[in-house]
Every structure is written in structure tokens, then in C-alpha cells.
Amino acid sequence: MRRLSLVAGLALLAACAARPDLTRIPGTLYVEFAHGCSCKLIRKEYRAGRVVGSFPSGYIVARQRPQRSFVPPAIAGCEKWSALLSPDGTRLLCQAPSKDEVHLYLRAHLGASPVIIRHVIGNANDTNFAWLDNHRFAVTVYDRSCPYAELNDFYPSRIAVYGTNGRRLSTGACAFGVVAGHGRMALIGERANDWWWNLRQNLADDARYWNDGYESYHHTWSLDGGKTWHDGAPLLFDGKGRLLYETRLDHEVRSESGRPILQNVWSLQWSR
């Protein structure tokens, strides 16, 4: 009887929660929805809260120049589906097959020799590099002095900022990943699950959380260089420079203020 009361209480809270709202986000959101399982994705473009189209698999977006967005061809120095365009769409960053390098190409010369950034650590959710602006990007570099991850496929790493000439400009806090945009940077960390997670798991029996360390830990994000951390996985910054993040218990997306944005999201991109 007590379990039924708990289930009813959680259902009531969910029903009373604020509905997702896309109308407050300027520009275009490119959303991949998880349908049933990650094997089947539904791709939709949203503008002013309405669906305005769809986009192909592998599509990458230039934040400030969406007309330069494209599906990149196979590039010898790039892992498949691991590329980011600079905000103006003129340069492309990608994870190298060696896993410990990031390659930087001019969009107009993808066949030319890239600028190579070494000692970069890849991670499980492709957040090991991010464009800060058209001339700088942040990457996760291996650092044994940083904490080791409890979540699988994340490694002790630190954030470093590079220029497009391949020169390191600065070194920052320890973090397992990075998301950036509009001059802001969100770091990715982790935190042990608490009693609320265990209560929810006992009721939902969510199979996703019984592997890769997620039965004991979850992602967190920080906007102040690692001083304070909040539950959830950061995804992107919207047109007003607000962080959108995925909650730790499901695929719901919220803004940094806590406002619901989307549900059942697999991946997310934004352009003006």
C-alpha cells in the first residue's frame, strides 16, 4: 500500500509540473528524439516553439552561420560523427581515430593537413572539445592529478584552451567534459547518487542505470569553473546564452533556471 501511495504521489507531481516551453528560445533548435530506443531517432527543427522541418543524420550546425551547416563527408583524420563547426562555420574540429588527438581543419580544405592537438582525452558523450568563439576552443587533456571518474569511459582530465594555430592559451579546472557558447563554458563532473535516486530506481526499475557506473553516480555541471556543481548533463547554450541541460533521471531537457524545455531528447544543437 505504501508503494502504491508513493507511485501515486510521484505521478501527481509529474502531472502538476510545468509543461515544456520552446517559445522563449530564439533561433532554431535541432533535436534528435529517442523513440523507444536509441536505434530509432526522430529529427525535428524547432523555431519559436514550432516544428519547421527536419535534418539528416550526421548534420552539424554552425551556430552563427547556419547556412554553412552540413553533413561532413568521410575525413581520414576524423572519427565518424565526432565533428564540431566553429560558430562562423569556417573551421571544423574532430576527434582523431587515435583517440588522443583532436584535428582542426579549414572547412574549405578538408583534405589538407590539419592542425593537431595532442594528449586530448576522448569521453563517452563526445564532450571532450567545444568552440568558445571562432578563434578559441576548449579540450579535455589527460591529467593524473585530477580525480579519476567513477562513470565508465571518462578519465582524469583538465580543461585547456587553444587557439586555432594550435597553441595552448590557458589551462583550467579539472573536468570530464566541456560545453561552450556565447562566451560561457559549462564543465562536466560527477556526483554519487542519493536516496532520492534510489527511491526512484526502486519504483521505475530503469535498466539504463544498471551499467557503466550510473547505478552509483550521475553527471553534474558547473558554470563557475568548478566551484559549484548541479545535477544533470550540460548540452548547449541557447540564443540568449542560457545553458540547457539533461536531468539526471531521464532524457528531459531544462534551462539552467529549471524551466522544462523538451523531453525524450537524444541530442541537441542550436543556431541563430
N, C-alpha and C positions, 0 to 999 in steps of 0.2 A: 504494500500500500504506500509506503514511504517513497519507494522508487517511482511509482506512478505519479505521486504528487510532485516529485522533482521534475519528471518529464513534462508534466502539465505546466509547471511554473516556467521552465525554460521555453516551452512553446509560446506561452503568453508573452514573455519578454521579447521573443523574436517577432511576434505579431505586432507588438507596440513599438518596435524600433523604427527609426526614421527610414523612409524609403530612399533608395539610391537616387542621386540627383546629378545629372551631367550638364545641366543648363548653365551652371556657374563657371564652367571651364571654357575659356576662349580657345580658338584654334580647332584642330582636328585630333581626335584620339583614334588610334589604330589598335583594335582589340582582337585578340585570339581567345575565344571562349572554349573551355574544356567541356566537351559534350560526352557524357558517360565516362570516357577515359581519355587519356592524353593522346590516344591513337587518332581520334577524330576531333579536329579543331574547326570552329566556325569563325571566319574572319569578317569583321564589320568595321566600317569607318563611321565615326560619330562627329557631328558638328552641331553646336547649340542644342545638344541633347537628342538629336535626331539621327537616324541612320541615313547616310548619304551615299553609301557604296560599299565595296569590299576591295580586298587587295590580295595578291597572290602569295603563295608560300615563299618564304625567304626574303620578303620585301624589307628593305631597310630605309629609314626616313632621315632626311636632313632637316633638323629642327627649324632652322630659319629659312631654308630654301627648298620647300617640299617638291618643287618642280624638278629638282635634281635627285630625288629619291629613285631607287631602282632595285632590281633583283640582281645581285652581282654574279658574274659568271664564275666558273671554277677557276681559282687562282692557286698556282703551285705552292705559294708560301702561306696559304691560309687554311685553317680548319673550316669545314663546311658549317655554315650558319653561325659563324662567330665573328661577324664584322660590325663595325660602327662607323657611320659617316660623321665627319665634322659638322658643326651646325650650319656652315655655308655650303656643305656638300662637295667641297673640293678635295678632301683627303679621306682616306679610309684606313682605319685601324683593324687588325685582325689577329687572332691567336694563331701562332705558328704550329704546325704539326709536331714540332719538338716538345711542345708544352711548356718550355721555359723561356720562350721568346714571344714578343709582340712585334708585328711588322706594320710599318706605316707606308702607305702608297699615296701617290697623287691619283685622284680619281681618273684623270685623263690619260694616265700612263700606268695602268695596272700591270703591264708586262715588264716594266722596268725594275731595276734593283731597288728594294725597299730600304728605308731606314730601320735598323734593327735595335730593339730594346731587349737586353738580356737579363737573366735572373728573375724573370717575371713568373709568378706562380698562378697557374690556372685554378679555377674552382668549379664547384658543382653547378652553379647557376649563372655562369657567364657574366659575372660582375667584377672581373679582375682588371678591367680598364674602363675609363669613361672620359669623354671630352669635357673640359672645363670651359673652353672657348675655342675659337678657330686656330689658336696658336699653342695651346697647352692641353695636356691630358694627364690624368692620374692613373697609376697602375699599382697593383699589389706586388711587392718584391719580397722574396724569401728572407726571413729574419728570425733566427733561432732565439733571440732574446724576447720575442713576442710570445704570448700564450699559445699553446697547442690547442687545436679545435677538438671538441667532443663530437661535433657533427662530421660525418664522413665526407671525404673529398674536399675538405677545407684544411688549410695549412697555416702554420705560424707565419704571418706576413705583416708588412708595414706599407703604408701608402707613400708613394713617391710621385712627384710631379715632374714631367718632362716637357721640353719644348719640341716643336716639330723638326728641329735639327738633330734630335736625339740626345741632347744634353740634359742631364738631371738638374732641375732648378731648385728643388727643395725636398725634404723628407719629413713626413708627418707621423701621425699616431699609428699604433698597431690596429689592424682591422683585417677581416677576412674577405672583404669586397668593398666596392665603391660605386655609387650612383651620383651623377652630377648634372647640373644645368642651371642656366641663368645666374651664374656666379656662385652657386651654392653647391655643397657637397654633403652627401649622406654616407656615413660609414656603416658597415655591416659587422655585427658582432653576434654573440650567442649568450643565452641565459638558461639556467636549469628550469625545468617545468615545475609548477607549483601544485597545490591541492586543487585549484580550480581546473587545471588541465586534466588531472587525474579523475576528477568528478565527471568532466565532460567525456573523457575517453571511456569510462565505465558505462556511460549511457549510450554513446554513439558507436563505440567499437569500430573506430575509423582505422581501416587497415593501413592507410598511408603512414601512420605514425608508429608502426611497429618495425621500422627498419632504419638503417643509416643514422642511428643516433637520435632520431626525432622522438623516440619513446621517452627520452630523458631531457632533451634540450630543444630549444627553438631559437629562431633568428631574432635579433634586435637591431635597432637603427639609432644613430646619433647624428645630430646636426651641429654639434658644438665641439667637434674634434675629439670625441670620445669621453667628454666629461660626464654627460648624462645619456642614458640609454632607454629606449622604449621598445615594447614588444612589437614584432612584425618584421617583414622583409621589405626594404625600400625598393620601389620600382622605377620612378621617374619624377621629374619636376614638371608641373604643368605650365601653361602660358602666363600665369601670374607668379611663377616661382615657388609654388607650394608643392611640398612633397606628397606624392601618392604612394601608399604602401599597402602590402597584403597582410591581413591579420594573421595571427599565428595559428588559429584553429581551423581555417578554411581558406577558400580562394576569394574571399571578399576584399575589395579594394576600398580604402578610406583615404581622405586627405589628412594632413598632419594635425588638423583640428579635431579629427574624429568623425567628420561627416561621411556617411556612406556614399560611394561613387558607383561601384559595379560589383557584380557577383559572378562566381564561377569563372574567373579570369585565369588564362594560362600565361599570356604575355601581353605587354602593353607598350605602345610607342606614342609620341606626340609630335605634332608640327604646328606651326603658326597658320 
